[in-house]
């Protein structure tokens, strides 16, 4: 398994080692001891799966005050996946990184606590998998508008299909500072 830093410190692109033969293939999607060797001693407490159609955009979501770290990947299809640093005082506050995650490339993205997350579906359908470090809490559910000009995310779909909730999310500058995580160097 290869872990590569992205332009946002802490956000990692994960490329598993794939073993294939005439029967198919196998890869290890998660291995706690191997990640711990790299300084990431994580405990996942919830596993989520979503299935969406082409053009569906989910996000940008985060939880506060009970943040979640997420290891995300695609089981079927293709998505454009985005992580945004929303930690108050961070030198990369408001900056984002993106990666195309597909069932074929098997890449995953590690999104640590303190980052918002979203994706848009590029294929006809996509099945998306999340491993989370904290359970979902409705009262901690929060988000940022996907097309916030301050974030300058270059989404590949300019007219995505959104849930009513996601269409009404606030812009980053509209969120009270105490509703955002704090950067701890």
C-alpha positions as CSV (number, residue, x, y, z in Angstrom):
1,X,0.0,0.0,0.0
2,X,1.3,3.4,-1.0
3,X,0.3,6.5,1.0
4,X,1.1,9.8,-0.7
5,X,0.8,13.3,0.9
6,X,-1.4,15.7,-1.1
7,X,-1.0,19.5,-1.2
8,X,-3.0,19.7,2.0
9,X,-1.0,18.3,4.9
10,X,-2.7,15.3,6.5
11,X,-4.9,14.5,3.5
12,X,-3.4,11.3,1.9
13,X,-4.0,9.6,-1.4
14,X,-3.9,5.8,-0.9
15,X,-3.0,3.4,-3.6
16,X,-3.3,-0.3,-2.6
17,X,-1.2,-3.1,-4.0
18,X,-3.4,-5.2,-6.2
19,X,-2.8,-9.0,-6.7
20,X,-4.5,-10.4,-9.7
21,X,-4.6,-13.7,-11.6
22,X,-7.0,-15.5,-14.0
23,X,-9.6,-15.7,-11.2
24,X,-9.8,-12.0,-10.6
25,X,-8.0,-9.8,-8.1
26,X,-7.4,-9.0,-4.4
27,X,-6.3,-5.9,-2.6
28,X,-6.1,-4.8,1.0
29,X,-8.3,-1.7,1.5
30,X,-7.4,-1.2,5.2
31,X,-4.7,-2.5,7.6
32,X,-4.5,-0.9,11.0
33,X,-0.9,-2.0,11.8
34,X,0.4,-0.8,8.4
35,X,-1.2,2.6,8.9
36,X,0.0,2.8,12.5
37,X,3.6,2.2,11.2
38,X,3.1,5.4,9.2
39,X,2.0,7.4,12.2
40,X,-1.8,7.1,11.6
41,X,-3.2,5.0,14.4
42,X,-6.9,5.1,13.5
43,X,-10.0,3.5,14.9
44,X,-12.9,3.3,12.5
45,X,-16.3,3.0,14.2
46,X,-18.7,3.4,11.3
47,X,-18.9,2.1,7.7
48,X,-21.2,3.9,5.2
49,X,-22.1,3.1,1.6
50,X,-23.9,5.5,-0.7
51,X,-25.0,4.9,-4.3
52,X,-25.7,7.8,-6.6
53,X,-26.4,8.6,-10.3
54,X,-24.3,10.6,-12.7
55,X,-24.2,14.3,-11.8
56,X,-25.1,13.8,-8.1
57,X,-23.0,16.0,-5.8
58,X,-22.8,15.1,-2.1
59,X,-21.2,17.7,0.1
60,X,-19.3,19.6,1.3
61,X,-20.0,17.9,4.6
62,X,-18.3,17.8,8.0
63,X,-19.2,17.3,11.7
64,X,-18.6,19.7,14.5
65,X,-18.0,19.6,17.5
66,X,-17.6,15.8,17.1
67,X,-15.4,15.6,13.9
68,X,-15.0,12.6,11.8
69,X,-11.9,11.4,9.9
70,X,-12.9,9.5,6.7
71,X,-11.2,6.9,4.5
72,X,-13.2,7.0,1.3
73,X,-13.2,5.0,-1.9
74,X,-15.3,3.8,-4.8
75,X,-16.6,0.3,-5.1
76,X,-18.3,0.8,-8.4
77,X,-18.1,3.7,-10.9
78,X,-16.1,7.0,-10.8
79,X,-16.2,10.2,-8.7
80,X,-14.4,13.5,-8.4
81,X,-13.6,13.6,-4.7
82,X,-12.7,16.8,-2.8
83,X,-11.3,17.6,0.7
84,X,-11.3,21.2,2.0
85,X,-9.3,22.5,5.0
86,X,-11.8,24.2,7.3
87,X,-9.6,24.4,10.4
88,X,-9.5,28.0,11.8
89,X,-6.0,29.3,11.9
90,X,-4.6,26.7,9.5
91,X,-2.1,28.0,6.9
92,X,-4.1,26.1,4.3
93,X,-7.6,27.3,5.5
94,X,-10.1,27.2,2.7
95,X,-7.8,25.3,0.3
96,X,-8.9,22.1,-1.3
97,X,-7.5,19.0,-3.0
98,X,-9.3,16.7,-5.4
99,X,-8.7,13.2,-6.8
100,X,-10.6,11.0,-9.2
101,X,-11.5,7.8,-7.4
102,X,-12.7,4.9,-9.4
103,X,-13.4,1.2,-9.0
104,X,-10.7,0.6,-11.6
105,X,-7.9,2.7,-10.0
106,X,-8.9,1.5,-6.4
107,X,-7.5,4.7,-5.0
108,X,-8.8,5.9,-1.6
109,X,-8.5,9.3,0.0
110,X,-7.8,9.8,3.7
111,X,-9.6,12.9,5.0
112,X,-8.6,13.8,8.5
113,X,-10.7,15.5,11.1
114,X,-11.0,19.2,10.4
115,X,-11.7,18.9,6.7
116,X,-15.0,19.1,4.8
117,X,-15.6,16.4,2.2
118,X,-17.7,16.1,-1.0
119,X,-17.8,14.3,-4.3
120,X,-19.6,14.4,-7.7
121,X,-20.4,11.2,-9.7
122,X,-18.8,11.1,-13.1
123,X,-20.0,7.6,-14.2
124,X,-23.6,6.5,-14.8
125,X,-23.7,5.3,-11.2
126,X,-21.2,5.1,-8.4
127,X,-21.1,3.2,-5.1
128,X,-19.1,5.1,-2.6
129,X,-17.7,3.7,0.7
130,X,-16.7,5.6,3.8
131,X,-14.9,4.4,6.9
132,X,-15.4,6.9,9.7
133,X,-13.5,7.6,13.0
134,X,-16.6,8.8,14.8
135,X,-20.3,8.0,14.4
136,X,-22.7,10.2,12.6
137,X,-24.5,12.6,14.9
138,X,-27.4,14.6,13.5
139,X,-26.8,17.5,15.9
140,X,-23.1,17.8,14.7
141,X,-24.0,17.6,11.0
142,X,-22.7,20.6,9.1
143,X,-21.6,21.7,5.7
144,X,-20.4,24.3,3.2
145,X,-22.0,25.2,-0.1
146,X,-20.3,23.2,-2.9
147,X,-19.9,26.2,-5.2
148,X,-18.5,28.7,-2.7
149,X,-16.4,31.1,-4.8
150,X,-14.0,31.5,-1.9
151,X,-13.1,27.8,-2.2
152,X,-12.5,28.0,-6.0
153,X,-13.1,24.2,-6.4
154,X,-12.9,23.3,-10.1
155,X,-15.8,20.8,-10.1
156,X,-16.2,18.9,-13.4
157,X,-20.0,19.4,-13.3
158,X,-21.3,23.0,-13.1
159,X,-24.9,22.0,-12.7
160,X,-25.0,19.0,-10.4
161,X,-28.0,17.3,-8.8
162,X,-28.1,18.3,-5.1
163,X,-30.2,17.4,-2.1
164,X,-32.4,20.2,-0.7
165,X,-30.1,20.2,2.4
166,X,-26.9,20.6,0.3
167,X,-28.4,23.3,-1.9
168,X,-29.1,25.4,1.3
169,X,-25.7,25.0,3.0
170,X,-24.0,28.2,4.0
171,X,-20.9,29.7,2.4
172,X,-17.7,29.3,4.4
173,X,-17.7,33.0,5.4
174,X,-21.2,32.7,6.8
175,X,-20.2,30.0,9.4
176,X,-19.6,31.2,12.9
177,X,-15.9,30.6,13.9
178,X,-17.0,28.4,16.8
179,X,-18.8,26.1,14.3
180,X,-15.4,25.3,12.6
181,X,-12.6,23.1,14.0
182,X,-9.4,24.8,15.2
183,X,-6.0,24.2,13.7
184,X,-3.7,22.5,16.2
185,X,-0.1,22.5,14.9
